Amino acid sequence: MIRDRGKMKWQGFFMSEHTELLKQIPAEYEKVKKPELDEQKLQEIQIITMESLNYPLQSR
């Protein structure tokens, strides 16, 4: 009886530089650009923030 090891599967190797680049690719897609707020939007945010400081949360 002949003992055969079967098909050898090819397993490639990755260089360290290659794996680092592969890790960076998803991170670049997940980045979200900061919205550019005009003067009116900034004032609205400021008003909401100031109002929230005047009304503290009630503790139970």
N, C-alpha and C positions, 0 to 999 in steps of 0.2 A: 504494500500500500504506500502511495506517495503522499507525504505530508506537505501540504501547500499552505502558505500563509494567507491566501486569498488575495483579493485586490488591495493594493496599498492605496490609501486615499491621500491625495496631495493636500498637505497643509502648508499654506504659504506662511511667510513670516512678515512682520511689520517692523520697520525701523522706528526708533524712538521719536524721530522728527515727524514721521508719518502719523503715528498715533496721537501726538500732540495736536497736529493740524486737524485730525478727525474729531478731536474733542472740542476744538474751537468752532467748528462749523455750526453745530446746533446752537451754541451760545450767541452767535451772530444773528441767527434767525429769530431768537427770542427777544432781542433788544427792541425796545419801543422808544421811538423818538419823543422827546419832551414836547408837549404842545406849546405853541407860541401864543401867549396870552396878551390880549390887547389891554388897554388902560381900563376899559369898562369891566372886563372879566376880573381883573385884579382888584378893583374896587368892590365888586360883589363878594369875592372871597374874603376881603378884609371886613366887610360888614357882617358876614355870617360868623366870622371868627370873633369879632367883638361882641356880637349878640350872645354867642355861646359862653363867653366869659362872664356875662351878666347873669346867666341862668345856670348855676351849678346843678349837678345831678343830685337828686334827693336820695339820701341813704335810707335803707329800710331798717 
